[in-house]
């Protein structure tokens, strides 16, 4: 008994068995009627399986699998197969209905939105495969697919196969053999595409092995297919692959969020130290404060960014290419802008306390400190040569600072300015962690509460900062003093703009991304 593709069995059949059991010659008219019925059934997405048999196989009459039997040697000779599979008696064929899962249509829509092209390579007949592809959304119900649906043989006969593979939208390869599947995967990889191949049979193994990501079916898949694959689907569900793509993109984005936050923060710290030296002002941050910020205050938010939920439009962005860099020139520019602002804000609030009695309507004169000019601050090392330079005592927390030598005002007297600089640095890095929730998504779309762990981490970091501010022993260790309400308002006024700056940069990034995707789509269509 033989079973397989109806067309192939008809080519090897010479007779046909009727309903009454009689056997007659298979004439062209009967052959045409069978093919017509096959076309009607396969056009309704039925998978058709033909059956035939052969009586006059005397040499196999007593064969039971014994290797010593003469017939066994015949089975080891491929040249003998054609004589065995000839002059068959065609019995008939059946149509099998294997309805696609309800979630497949939505999964293919998601792939299309994510810039992932779906190609179907199957051994089914062309009519059956086309009907199924229309049903699951690979092709539209009324779409002209004359150039998108080919048999494996027709594809191999094309002069330029890569041009066909570059066609936009879905593609279908029916009556495909293992070598056809292997060739499609090979050509796609040669063209720079990242290829994921699914399969369950032994004949899929070569293509699964060659693909960038071979995906075998865990339930229906053969052991050979599983061994050749990189991933095994436990539920044999195509939508699981789409979900995995979304999860992979989310993990990659979270990794970038961590890097984005840490690099921009560290650039800000370096910028503050550099600006302090370049401007010639007293040191705004001491080493123990920088270590505290790097090791303790930054740690919880950076860790919490790993729990960011996926962007809402994560499956509506084109896939990145395999050679895309982790940090693009645009992202590096964003790091530098945010880092520069962190440095300017940290040094700026230090200068503001020394030179301004109020800022943005916030009164800073309540502690009674002496104001100096920026010229005096940047040339504080020449203080001893200044005539008639005096400073008044001022309050710093619960203590009052007096200065026998007025020049000490720029050293021991900078404790309030240092506290403001450290507080601005901590606050600005907490707000910058909110910017890292999404690379291009606005906080209006992804508000802070989408990642509650980040809010907890920010609370912990602020709590630790308040701890060293308001516990006298720790405040003395870190060389800082408690701040008043007005001074906290100044900290917030200087730190909050980092969110507005990054919102503008995100908006520009979204515009660039949209324009780039449009150009890429236009290029694909023109090809």
C-alpha positions as CSV (number, residue, x, y, z in Angstrom):
1,X,0.0,0.0,0.0
2,X,1.2,3.5,-0.9
3,X,0.0,6.8,0.4
4,X,1.0,10.3,-0.4
5,X,0.4,13.3,-2.7
6,X,-2.5,12.5,-5.1
7,X,-0.7,13.9,-8.1
8,X,2.4,11.8,-7.5
9,X,0.4,8.6,-7.0
10,X,-1.6,9.3,-10.2
11,X,1.7,9.6,-12.1
12,X,2.7,6.2,-10.9
13,X,-0.7,4.5,-11.4
14,X,-1.9,2.6,-14.4
15,X,-5.1,1.2,-13.0
16,X,-8.0,2.3,-10.9
17,X,-10.2,0.3,-8.5
18,X,-14.0,1.0,-8.7
19,X,-16.6,0.9,-6.0
20,X,-17.6,-2.7,-6.8
21,X,-13.9,-3.8,-6.4
22,X,-13.2,-4.2,-10.1
23,X,-10.0,-2.9,-11.5
24,X,-9.9,-1.1,-14.9
25,X,-7.3,0.9,-16.8
26,X,-6.8,4.5,-15.7
27,X,-7.7,6.5,-18.8
28,X,-7.1,10.2,-19.3
29,X,-10.8,11.0,-18.7
30,X,-10.8,9.3,-15.3
31,X,-7.5,11.0,-14.4
32,X,-8.9,14.4,-15.3
33,X,-12.0,13.8,-13.1
34,X,-9.8,12.8,-10.2
35,X,-7.7,16.0,-10.5
36,X,-10.8,18.1,-10.8
37,X,-12.2,16.7,-7.6
38,X,-8.8,17.1,-6.0
39,X,-8.7,20.8,-7.0
40,X,-12.2,21.4,-5.5
41,X,-11.3,19.8,-2.2
42,X,-7.9,21.4,-1.8
43,X,-9.3,24.8,-2.6
44,X,-11.4,24.5,0.6
45,X,-8.2,24.1,2.7
46,X,-8.5,20.3,2.8
47,X,-5.3,18.3,2.9
48,X,-5.7,15.5,0.4
49,X,-4.0,12.1,0.8
50,X,-4.1,9.6,-2.0
51,X,-3.9,5.8,-1.7
52,X,-2.8,3.1,-4.1
53,X,-1.5,-0.5,-4.0
54,X,0.1,-3.1,-6.2
55,X,-0.6,-6.9,-6.3
56,X,2.2,-8.4,-8.5
57,X,5.1,-8.1,-6.1
58,X,6.0,-11.8,-6.0
59,X,9.5,-11.2,-4.8
60,X,8.1,-9.5,-1.6
61,X,5.3,-12.0,-0.9
62,X,7.3,-13.8,1.8
63,X,9.4,-10.8,3.0
64,X,9.1,-10.1,6.7
65,X,12.0,-7.7,7.3
66,X,14.6,-10.4,7.5
67,X,18.0,-9.0,6.3
68,X,18.8,-12.4,4.8
69,X,15.8,-12.4,2.5
70,X,16.6,-11.6,-1.2
71,X,14.0,-8.8,-1.2
72,X,16.0,-6.9,1.4
73,X,18.8,-6.3,-1.0
74,X,16.3,-4.9,-3.5
75,X,15.1,-2.3,-1.0
76,X,18.6,-1.1,-0.5
77,X,18.9,-0.2,-4.1
78,X,17.3,3.2,-4.9
79,X,17.5,2.5,-8.6
80,X,15.0,-0.3,-8.0
81,X,12.3,1.9,-6.4
82,X,10.9,3.2,-9.7
83,X,10.1,-0.3,-10.8
84,X,8.4,-1.1,-7.5
85,X,6.4,2.2,-7.5
86,X,5.0,1.7,-11.0
87,X,1.8,0.3,-12.5
88,X,0.0,1.0,-9.3
89,X,-3.7,0.6,-8.7
90,X,-5.2,3.9,-7.6
91,X,-7.8,3.4,-4.9
92,X,-8.9,7.0,-4.0
93,X,-8.1,9.9,-1.8
94,X,-9.4,11.6,1.3
95,X,-9.6,15.2,2.4
96,X,-8.4,16.0,6.0
97,X,-9.4,19.1,7.8
98,X,-6.8,20.6,10.1
99,X,-8.2,23.9,11.2
100,X,-5.7,26.6,12.2
101,X,-5.8,27.8,15.8
102,X,-7.9,30.8,16.5
103,X,-4.9,32.9,17.7
104,X,-2.8,32.3,14.6
105,X,-4.5,35.1,12.6
106,X,-3.8,37.6,15.3
107,X,-0.2,36.4,15.6
108,X,0.5,36.8,11.9
109,X,-1.0,40.3,12.1
110,X,1.4,41.1,15.0
111,X,4.3,39.8,12.9
112,X,3.4,42.1,10.0
113,X,3.1,45.1,12.4
114,X,6.5,44.2,13.9
115,X,8.2,44.1,10.5
116,X,8.6,40.3,10.5
117,X,7.9,38.6,7.2
118,X,6.0,35.3,7.3
119,X,6.9,32.7,4.6
120,X,5.0,29.4,4.4
121,X,7.0,26.4,3.2
122,X,4.9,23.2,3.0
123,X,4.5,19.9,1.3
124,X,0.8,20.4,0.8
125,X,-0.6,21.0,-2.7
126,X,-0.7,24.5,-4.0
127,X,-4.4,25.0,-3.8
128,X,-4.6,23.7,-0.3
129,X,-1.7,25.8,0.9
130,X,-3.1,29.0,-0.7
131,X,-6.5,28.4,0.9
132,X,-4.9,28.0,4.3
133,X,-2.7,31.0,3.9
134,X,-5.7,33.2,3.0
135,X,-7.5,31.8,6.0
136,X,-4.8,32.6,8.5
137,X,-4.0,36.0,7.1
138,X,-0.7,35.4,5.3
139,X,-2.5,36.6,2.1
140,X,-5.6,38.7,1.8
141,X,-8.9,37.1,0.7
142,X,-8.9,38.9,-2.6
143,X,-5.1,39.4,-2.9
144,X,-3.4,38.5,-6.2
145,X,-0.8,36.0,-5.2
146,X,0.2,34.7,-8.6
147,X,3.8,36.0,-8.0
148,X,3.9,35.1,-4.3
149,X,2.8,31.5,-4.5
150,X,5.2,29.0,-6.1
151,X,5.8,25.3,-5.9
152,X,9.3,24.2,-4.7
153,X,10.2,23.2,-8.3
154,X,9.0,26.5,-9.8
155,X,11.1,28.4,-7.3
156,X,14.2,26.4,-8.1
157,X,13.7,27.2,-11.8
158,X,13.7,31.0,-11.3
159,X,16.7,32.8,-12.7
160,X,17.1,35.2,-9.8
161,X,15.6,33.6,-6.7
162,X,16.7,36.4,-4.3
163,X,14.5,38.9,-6.1
164,X,11.5,36.7,-5.4
165,X,12.5,36.4,-1.8
166,X,12.7,40.2,-1.5
167,X,9.0,40.7,-2.4
168,X,7.1,42.5,0.3
169,X,4.5,40.7,2.3
170,X,4.1,36.9,2.7
171,X,5.4,34.2,0.4
172,X,4.2,30.6,-0.1
173,X,6.2,27.6,-1.3
174,X,4.1,24.5,-1.8
175,X,5.0,20.9,-2.6
176,X,8.4,21.8,-1.1
177,X,11.0,19.1,-0.6
178,X,13.8,19.3,2.0
179,X,16.3,20.7,-0.5
180,X,13.8,23.5,-1.4
181,X,13.5,24.5,2.3
182,X,17.2,24.4,2.8
183,X,17.7,26.6,-0.3
184,X,15.2,29.2,0.8
185,X,16.9,29.5,4.2
186,X,20.3,29.7,2.7
187,X,19.4,32.5,0.3
188,X,17.7,34.5,3.0
189,X,20.7,34.4,5.2
190,X,23.0,35.3,2.3
191,X,20.8,38.4,1.8
192,X,21.5,39.5,5.4
193,X,18.2,38.4,6.9
194,X,17.8,36.8,10.3
195,X,15.9,33.6,9.7
196,X,13.7,31.6,12.1
197,X,12.5,28.3,10.7
198,X,9.8,26.1,12.2
199,X,9.4,22.4,11.5
200,X,8.4,19.0,13.0
201,X,9.6,16.3,10.6
202,X,12.8,14.6,9.7
203,X,12.8,16.4,6.3
204,X,12.8,19.8,8.1
205,X,16.1,19.0,10.0
206,X,18.5,20.4,7.4
207,X,16.7,23.8,7.2
208,X,16.3,23.9,11.0
209,X,20.0,23.4,11.4
210,X,20.9,26.1,8.9
211,X,18.5,28.8,10.2
212,X,19.6,31.4,12.7
213,X,16.9,30.1,15.0
214,X,15.6,26.6,14.4
215,X,12.3,26.0,16.2
216,X,10.9,22.5,16.6
217,X,7.5,21.4,17.7
218,X,7.6,19.8,21.2
219,X,4.4,17.7,20.8
220,X,4.3,16.7,17.2
221,X,8.0,17.1,16.4
222,X,10.4,14.2,15.8
223,X,13.5,13.7,17.8
224,X,15.6,14.5,14.8
225,X,13.9,17.9,14.4
226,X,14.3,18.7,18.1
227,X,18.0,17.8,18.0
228,X,18.6,20.1,15.0
229,X,16.8,23.0,16.5
230,X,17.8,25.8,18.9
231,X,14.4,26.0,20.5
232,X,11.5,23.6,21.1
233,X,7.9,24.9,21.4
234,X,6.2,23.1,24.3
235,X,2.7,23.9,23.0
236,X,3.3,23.7,19.2
237,X,1.7,27.1,19.0
238,X,2.9,29.7,16.4
239,X,1.6,32.6,18.6
240,X,4.1,31.5,21.3
241,X,6.9,32.4,18.8
242,X,5.5,35.9,18.4
243,X,5.2,36.2,22.2
244,X,8.8,35.1,22.5
245,X,9.9,37.8,20.0
246,X,8.1,40.5,22.1
247,X,9.7,39.2,25.3
248,X,13.2,39.2,23.6
249,X,12.7,42.7,22.5
250,X,11.6,43.7,26.0
251,X,14.7,42.1,27.6
252,X,17.0,43.8,25.1
253,X,15.3,47.2,25.8
254,X,15.7,46.7,29.5
255,X,19.4,46.0,29.1
256,X,19.7,49.2,27.1
257,X,17.7,51.1,29.7
258,X,20.2,49.9,32.4
259,X,23.2,51.0,30.2
260,X,21.5,54.3,29.3
261,X,20.8,55.2,32.9
262,X,24.3,54.3,34.2
263,X,26.3,55.9,31.4
264,X,24.3,59.1,31.4
265,X,24.6,59.3,35.2
266,X,28.3,58.6,35.2
267,X,28.9,61.1,32.4
268,X,27.1,63.7,34.6
269,X,29.4,62.9,37.5
270,X,32.5,63.2,35.4
271,X,31.2,66.4,33.8
272,X,30.6,68.0,37.3
273,X,34.2,67.2,38.3
274,X,35.5,68.5,35.0
275,X,33.5,71.7,35.2
276,X,34.6,72.4,38.8
277,X,38.2,72.2,37.8
278,X,37.7,74.2,34.6
279,X,35.8,77.0,36.3
280,X,38.3,77.2,39.2
281,X,35.6,77.0,41.9
282,X,36.0,75.1,45.2
283,X,35.4,71.3,45.0
284,X,31.7,70.7,45.0
285,X,31.7,66.9,45.7
286,X,34.2,65.0,47.8
287,X,35.2,61.3,47.0
288,X,33.1,59.7,49.7
289,X,30.0,61.5,48.3
290,X,30.7,60.2,44.8
291,X,31.2,56.7,46.1
292,X,27.9,56.9,48.0
293,X,26.1,58.0,44.8
294,X,27.7,55.3,42.6
295,X,27.5,52.3,44.9
296,X,24.3,53.0,47.0
297,X,22.0,55.6,45.6
298,X,22.2,54.6,41.9
299,X,22.1,50.8,42.6
300,X,18.4,50.3,43.4
301,X,16.9,52.2,40.4
302,X,19.4,50.6,38.0
303,X,18.4,47.1,39.2
304,X,14.7,48.0,39.1
305,X,15.0,49.0,35.4
306,X,15.4,45.3,34.6
307,X,11.7,44.9,35.5
308,X,10.4,47.5,33.0
309,X,7.3,46.2,31.2
310,X,7.4,46.1,27.3
311,X,6.8,49.3,25.4
312,X,3.2,49.5,24.2
313,X,4.5,49.8,20.6
314,X,7.2,47.2,21.0
315,X,5.6,44.9,18.4
316,X,5.0,47.8,16.0
317,X,8.7,48.7,15.5
318,X,10.9,47.2,12.7
319,X,13.3,44.5,13.8
320,X,16.9,45.5,14.4
321,X,19.6,44.1,12.1
322,X,22.2,41.6,13.4
323,X,24.9,44.2,12.9
324,X,23.1,47.1,14.7
325,X,25.3,48.6,17.5
326,X,24.1,48.7,21.1
327,X,24.8,52.4,21.3
328,X,24.0,54.3,18.1
329,X,25.4,57.8,17.4
330,X,22.0,59.3,18.3
331,X,21.8,57.4,21.6
332,X,25.4,58.5,22.4
333,X,24.4,62.1,21.7
334,X,21.5,61.7,24.1
335,X,23.9,60.3,26.8
336,X,26.1,63.4,26.3
337,X,23.2,65.9,26.5
338,X,21.7,64.4,29.6
339,X,25.1,63.9,31.2
340,X,26.1,67.5,30.4
341,X,23.0,68.7,32.0
342,X,23.6,66.6,35.2
343,X,27.1,68.2,35.4
344,X,25.9,71.7,34.8
345,X,23.0,71.4,37.3
346,X,25.3,69.9,40.0
347,X,27.9,72.6,39.6
348,X,25.3,75.3,38.9
349,X,23.5,74.9,42.2
350,X,26.8,75.2,44.0
351,X,27.5,78.5,42.3
352,X,23.9,79.7,42.9
353,X,24.1,79.3,46.6
354,X,27.3,81.4,46.8
355,X,26.2,84.1,44.4
356,X,22.4,84.5,44.7
357,X,20.1,85.4,47.5
358,X,17.2,84.0,45.6
359,X,16.6,81.9,42.5
360,X,13.4,81.4,40.4
361,X,11.6,83.2,43.2
362,X,13.0,80.9,45.9
363,X,14.5,82.7,48.9
364,X,17.9,81.4,49.8
365,X,19.0,84.1,52.3
366,X,17.3,82.5,55.3
367,X,20.5,81.0,56.7
368,X,22.3,84.4,56.6
369,X,25.2,83.3,54.4
370,X,27.4,85.9,52.7
371,X,27.0,86.4,49.0
372,X,30.1,86.7,46.8
373,X,30.5,87.5,43.1
374,X,31.2,84.7,40.5
375,X,34.7,86.4,40.0
376,X,35.5,86.0,43.7
377,X,34.2,82.4,43.7
378,X,36.3,81.4,40.7
379,X,39.4,83.1,42.1
380,X,38.9,82.0,45.7
381,X,42.5,81.0,46.0
382,X,43.5,84.7,45.9
383,X,41.2,85.5,48.8
384,X,44.1,86.4,51.2
385,X,45.0,89.3,48.9
386,X,41.5,90.8,48.8
387,X,41.0,94.0,50.8
388,X,38.2,94.4,53.2
389,X,36.7,91.0,52.5
390,X,34.5,89.8,55.3
391,X,31.9,87.1,55.8
392,X,29.1,86.7,58.3
393,X,28.3,83.6,60.4
394,X,25.4,81.5,59.0
395,X,23.3,78.6,60.1
396,X,23.8,75.1,58.7
397,X,21.2,72.7,60.2
398,X,21.4,73.0,64.0
399,X,24.8,74.6,64.0
400,X,26.1,78.1,63.3
401,X,29.4,78.5,61.4
402,X,31.8,81.2,62.4
403,X,35.0,82.2,60.4
404,X,38.0,83.7,62.1
405,X,39.7,83.7,58.7
406,X,37.2,84.9,56.0
407,X,39.0,82.8,53.4
408,X,37.8,79.7,55.3
409,X,34.3,80.5,53.9
410,X,35.3,78.8,50.6
411,X,36.4,75.6,52.4
412,X,34.6,74.9,55.6
413,X,31.8,77.3,54.7
414,X,31.0,75.4,51.5
415,X,29.2,72.6,53.4
416,X,25.7,73.9,52.5
417,X,26.7,74.3,48.8
418,X,28.1,70.8,48.8
419,X,24.9,69.4,50.3
420,X,22.9,71.1,47.6
421,X,25.2,69.7,44.9
422,X,24.9,66.2,46.3
423,X,21.1,66.4,46.7
424,X,20.7,67.7,43.1
425,X,22.9,64.9,41.9
426,X,20.8,62.3,43.7
427,X,17.5,63.9,42.7
428,X,18.4,64.3,39.1
429,X,19.6,60.7,38.8
430,X,16.3,59.5,40.3
431,X,14.3,61.5,37.8
432,X,16.7,60.3,35.0
433,X,15.7,56.7,36.0
434,X,12.1,57.6,35.0
435,X,13.5,58.7,31.6
436,X,15.0,55.2,31.2
437,X,11.5,53.5,31.4
438,X,11.4,53.6,27.6
439,X,14.0,54.5,25.0
440,X,11.6,56.6,22.9
441,X,8.2,56.4,24.7
442,X,7.0,59.4,26.6
443,X,6.2,59.3,30.3
444,X,2.7,60.3,29.3
445,X,2.4,57.0,27.5
446,X,4.5,54.9,30.0
447,X,3.9,56.6,33.4
448,X,6.2,55.8,36.3
449,X,3.7,53.4,37.9
450,X,4.0,50.9,35.1
451,X,7.1,49.7,36.9
452,X,6.2,49.8,40.6
453,X,9.6,48.3,41.5
454,X,11.3,51.4,40.1
455,X,9.1,53.6,42.4
456,X,10.1,51.4,45.3
457,X,13.8,51.7,44.3
458,X,13.6,55.5,44.1
459,X,11.9,55.6,47.5
460,X,14.8,53.5,48.9
461,X,17.4,55.7,47.3
462,X,15.8,58.9,48.5
463,X,15.3,57.3,52.0
464,X,19.1,56.5,52.1
465,X,19.9,60.1,51.1
466,X,17.6,61.5,53.8
467,X,19.3,59.1,56.3
468,X,22.7,60.6,55.7
469,X,21.3,64.1,55.8
470,X,19.3,64.0,59.0
471,X,21.3,61.5,61.1
472,X,24.0,63.8,62.7
473,X,26.7,61.1,62.8
474,X,26.3,60.2,59.1
475,X,26.0,63.8,58.1
476,X,29.4,64.5,59.7
477,X,30.9,61.5,57.9
478,X,29.7,62.7,54.5
479,X,30.4,66.3,55.2
480,X,26.8,67.6,54.6
481,X,24.1,69.3,56.6
482,X,20.3,69.2,56.7
483,X,18.4,71.4,54.1
484,X,15.5,73.8,54.6
485,X,12.2,73.6,52.7
486,X,13.3,76.4,50.4
487,X,16.6,74.7,49.7
488,X,14.7,71.5,48.8
489,X,12.5,73.5,46.4
490,X,15.7,74.7,44.7
491,X,16.9,71.1,44.4
492,X,13.7,70.1,42.7
493,X,13.7,73.2,40.4
494,X,17.2,72.4,39.2
495,X,16.6,68.6,38.9
496,X,13.2,68.3,37.3
497,X,14.2,69.8,33.9
498,X,16.1,66.6,33.1
499,X,12.7,65.0,32.4
500,X,11.7,67.8,30.0
501,X,15.0,67.6,28.2
502,X,14.8,63.9,27.7
503,X,11.1,64.2,26.6
504,X,12.2,66.5,23.8
505,X,15.0,64.1,22.8
506,X,12.6,61.2,22.8
507,X,10.2,63.1,20.6
508,X,13.0,63.8,18.1
509,X,14.0,60.1,18.4
510,X,10.4,59.0,17.5
511,X,10.4,61.3,14.5
512,X,13.7,59.9,13.3
513,X,12.6,56.3,13.8
514,X,9.4,56.9,11.9
515,X,11.2,58.6,9.0
516,X,13.8,55.8,8.9
517,X,11.1,53.1,8.8
518,X,9.3,55.0,6.0
519,X,12.4,55.2,3.9
520,X,13.1,51.5,4.5
521,X,9.6,50.5,3.4
522,X,9.8,52.7,0.3
523,X,13.2,51.2,-0.6
524,X,11.7,47.6,-0.3
525,X,8.7,48.5,-2.5
526,X,10.9,50.0,-5.2
527,X,13.1,46.9,-5.3
